[in-house]
Amino acid sequence: MRVLTDTLCNGSDTVIRKSLIKIYPKLEELSSLLTTQEIFSGKLPLKEELLKRDRGYFFANNKLLIGKSRSEIEKIFKIKFKIKKFDSAILQGDIAQKGVARGTVRRVMGHRQIAEFKKGEILVSSMTIPDFLPAMKKAAAIVTNEGGVLCHAAILARELQIPCITGTRFATHVLRDGDYIEVDANNGTIKFLNKKA
């Protein structure tokens, strides 16, 4: 059942995103940063505002916050974020597709990074969606924070026959663009070979 709902959610997300690009062609990929209220009202923010959102935002309880620090967000929503700590030279996860690859990390968190992705890089993401396919086809390996053997990244990695480790929990927090790593998907480990300064 989960596989079916994942496919449905990923598919509908792609359709919505592509529809927004057709409705708002001047905004291109930034159209995915519009709120539901902005779409329904037709009152769109300036492109500069959307570019700020593209750099990072926090959305909860129907409130959109841009350019706020973690401590400011904690005060506004009266919450406390758990900070993940990682203190090892080796990252571990679940083996989704066996194999070993070495390469440079490229974190893919949205559409902009897909266009920048180069053949042979290691794709690192929280999770993958169908829109990531062009980058996944170029990847030497895939590493995700979330997922298991039936997630999108795992299924595509098996189809593409590229090493894949899912469920690392920390990959996007620890690995940075430019880090040179080894993905050993025979043993479920990721090792730093050369950490970018």
Rosetta blueprint (number, residue, H / E / L):
1 M L
2 R H
3 V H
4 L H
5 T H
6 D H
7 T H
8 L H
9 C H
10 N H
11 G H
12 S H
13 D H
14 T H
15 V H
16 I H
17 R H
18 K H
19 S H
20 L H
21 I H
22 K H
23 I H
24 Y L
25 P L
26 K L
27 L L
28 E H
29 E H
30 L H
31 S H
32 S H
33 L H
34 L L
35 T L
36 T H
37 Q H
38 E H
39 I H
40 F H
41 S H
42 G L
43 K L
44 L L
45 P L
46 L L
47 K H
48 E H
49 E H
50 L H
51 L H
52 K H
53 R H
54 D H
55 R H
56 G L
57 Y E
58 F E
59 F E
60 A E
61 N L
62 N L
63 K E
64 L E
65 L E
66 I E
67 G L
68 K L
69 S L
70 R H
71 S H
72 E H
73 I H
74 E H
75 K H
76 I H
77 F H
78 K L
79 I L
80 K L
81 F L
82 K L
83 I L
84 K L
85 K L
86 F L
87 D L
88 S L
89 A L
90 I E
91 L E
92 Q E
93 G L
94 D E
95 I E
96 A E
97 Q E
98 K L
99 G L
100 V E
101 A E
102 R E
103 G E
104 T E
105 V E
106 R E
107 R E
108 V L
109 M L
110 G L
111 H H
112 R H
113 Q H
114 I H
115 A H
116 E H
117 F L
118 K L
119 K L
120 G L
121 E L
122 I E
123 L E
124 V E
125 S E
126 S L
127 M L
128 T L
129 I L
130 P H
131 D H
132 F H
133 L H
134 P H
135 A H
136 M H
137 K H
138 K H
139 A L
140 A L
141 A E
142 I E
143 V E
144 T E
145 N L
146 E L
147 G L
148 G L
149 V L
150 L L
151 C L
152 H H
153 A H
154 A H
155 I H
156 L H
157 A H
158 R H
159 E H
160 L H
161 Q L
162 I L
163 P L
164 C E
165 I E
166 T E
167 G L
168 T L
169 R L
170 F L
171 A H
172 T H
173 H H
174 V H
175 L L
176 R L
177 D L
178 G L
179 D L
180 Y E
181 I E
182 E E
183 V E
184 D E
185 A L
186 N L
187 N L
188 G L
189 T E
190 I E
191 K E
192 F E
193 L E
194 N E
195 K L
196 K L
197 A L
